[in-house]
Every structure is written in C-alpha cells, then in structure tokens.
Amino acid sequence: MQTLYSHFLFLCFSCFSFVSLVHSWSQNQQFNQANNYEGSSNLVNLEYHMGPVLTAPINLYIIWYGHWNPTHQSTIRDFLYSLSSPAPFPSVSDWWRTVRLYTDQTGSNITGNIAISGEYYDYKYSHGNRLTRLTIQSIIKTSVSSYPRALPLNYHNGLYMVLTSSDVLVEEFCRAVCGFHYFTFPAIVGVTMPYFWVGYSGSQCPGMCAYPFAWPKYSGKPPPGSSGVDNIMGAPNGDAGADGMISVIAHELAEVSSNPLVNAWYAGDDPTAPTEIADLCVGVYGSGGGGGYVGEVYKDSWGNGFNVNGVRGRKFLVQWIWNPVKRRCFGPNAMD
Ligand SMILES: *[C@@H]1O[C@H](CO)[C@@H](O)[C@H](O)[C@H]1NC(C)=O
C-alpha cells in the first residue's frame, strides 16, 4: 500500500498508515530499490486474507472539495464513465479487467460495473483547507448529512471518492502520498464504508503526483531532452494535474476494490503497511516500464502520451496493475 516510486522519490500513493518514509536515503539508493514487477515474478507474495472485495455493482459518489475547474471535472468524470463503457481497444474497461480477476472467498469477482451515482460540491471548504486523514472522513459525513442536497449514506454498495482542489493541503500530501484509501469509522460517519482520497497536484507537487507529465524537481537529473525546454510527456487531456490525478484515481480504485477493509488482497507481512495490487506496478504504464521508464505507450497526434481509450474519444494514461494469473504487472496495451 505504501509505494516506493521509481522517479527517485519514495512516494506513498496510498498508505493508510503513515509509514515514516526513508528521507535519509540517498537518491541513488531510492532509485535502486524502486520496486516494479513488469517481468514475471514469483517473489511477490500477494495473498488473499479472507476479507471482502467489491463484488456488487459500485455506486461511486464524488465529493469535489474546494474550487474545481469544470474542464478538469469533466476529464475525471469521463475517465470514471469509461470504466464500464465500451471504447476502442485498448480501453479503460479493458484495463479494469485485470482488477476483475480478483475474487473473494465465495469465488465472486470484483465487479465490472461502476456508476457515478451522485456528486457533492463542497465549495465552501466545510473543514478548512488543511486536512488530516480523519477530516477526510468528516467531509464524507458532511456530504451525507448536509441539507438539502446530501449524498445518500449507501453502506450496501457505496464508494466515496473525495477529491481536493489545488489550494487544499492534506496531511502528507506531496511529501509522501498522492492519494489513499481506507474505510470510514462509525464514530465519524455512522457506518463503515470504503472511501478514497486523491488531491489535485498540478500546483503543489506535479513532479511527484503528476508524473510522468511533470518532472520531479529533486530527482537530481534534468528532464529528458532538456535543452532549455521541458521535453517531458504531454498530458492527453491537456492538464498535467488532472491527467496525473487520473492515474492516481485508477490506482486507488483498483486497491480499494481489492482491499476495501484492508483485509483482502495485499502482499507483505505488515498489515499496517500492505503492498496492494497497484502498489506493485507504480510507474509502469507499458511493456518494458520500470526504473524511471514508463514503458511502451502510445502518442496522440500532438505527441501526448496515453495507453488506454475512453468514452467520447478520450485518451488516458493509467498505471498497470498486478495480474494474479500472469503473475506480473499488466495492462491492455501490453505488447505480449
Ligand atoms: C474471475 O476471476 C477468475 C480468477 O482470477 C478468472 O479466472 C475469471 O476470468 C474472472 N472472471 C471475470 C469475469 O473477470
């Protein structure tokens, strides 16, 4: 669940516990220890710990916290619609097929049916602009209890996604995490429901959370092909922050679906710092990816990178997921 990432930063995409990150490591050590498993590996001890996975059709509720650019919102919505809608191969729903390979004790697969079932606009920053992990749960509580436009409290098959705008600081955001998933506590929200959070990183830390559309400032290396110009990968929907968020949303969605109560699919012996199905493939977007190289991806006619197609002609770049059958990271744009 906590992730070391290959662009020279120790980056925890989805820790639910704040593991202290090893800031003292040299960049080289961090680089060398970056994990990725594009090649088949029997060293990965991904195990099922008997808990539930999200097998019922998911009702996804979006909570837009803060001030949002409508263009970024529609990019994100289109990505979510694409999860269960047809689009030319390789599509977002083809990408989700890898997640659907995970089952629970009864042999039921993770659902392929994800619908946006409600949206809540918390444009008044109900809990301020400096949030902790627990205040994210309070934001969910506000969204399900506000008058007159509350989201339903759907503890049967609801999944709550909190997205914070560029001006919102979240505990550990940009220092260690780009997003995380967990479940709500009855003491705060009233019931236990899976949720995840992702922050807009476009202005706070694009090099960390909107990679590979932005270059990590402290990588110790210049951007590739830099001759005064940033020659890094263009974002397929025109905004490094929103396009970068989509890969983090994809990552969290895969993990919350396969480990919603943090007792289902993960690797590692420490349940407070599990390595989940997307953590194993951070930084890998295509064949050959890993160690700072994104892998074989496509370029649109403007030269922007992408690896899957979505609804309305959209293109997205999402990281690969650990495939439990092939025992390697995999995506529909794989060359083999
Ligand atoms: C369900 O999971 C099993 C085990 O990974 C897999 O063989 C099967 O194809 C999956 N079904 C779907 C619909 O994805």
The ligand as an SDF file (V2000), in Angstrom:
LIG
                    3D

 14 14  0  0  0  0  0  0  0  0999 V2000
  -12.8980  -14.0740  -12.1380 C   0  0  0  0  0  0  0  0  0  0  0  0
  -11.6470  -14.4040  -11.5560 O   0  0  0  0  0  0  0  0  0  0  0  0
  -11.0970  -15.6260  -12.0180 C   0  0  0  0  0  0  0  0  0  0  0  0
   -9.8570  -15.8860  -11.1880 C   0  0  0  0  0  0  0  0  0  0  0  0
   -8.8930  -14.8870  -11.3910 O   0  0  0  0  0  0  0  0  0  0  0  0
  -10.8370  -15.5440  -13.5180 C   0  0  0  0  0  0  0  0  0  0  0  0
  -10.3470  -16.7790  -13.9800 O   0  0  0  0  0  0  0  0  0  0  0  0
  -12.1070  -15.1610  -14.2420 C   0  0  0  0  0  0  0  0  0  0  0  0
  -11.8450  -14.9460  -15.6130 O   0  0  0  0  0  0  0  0  0  0  0  0
  -12.6790  -13.8940  -13.6320 C   0  0  0  0  0  0  0  0  0  0  0  0
  -13.9410  -13.5150  -14.2720 N   0  0  0  0  0  0  0  0  0  0  0  0
  -14.1250  -12.3310  -14.8230 C   0  0  0  0  0  0  0  0  0  0  0  0
  -15.4960  -12.0690  -15.3580 C   0  0  0  0  0  0  0  0  0  0  0  0
  -13.2630  -11.4860  -14.8720 O   0  0  0  0  0  0  0  0  0  0  0  0
  1  2  1  0
  1 10  1  0
  2  3  1  0
  3  4  1  0
  3  6  1  0
  4  5  1  0
  6  7  1  0
  6  8  1  0
  8  9  1  0
  8 10  1  0
 10 11  1  0
 11 12  1  0
 12 13  1  0
 12 14  2  0
M  END
$$$$
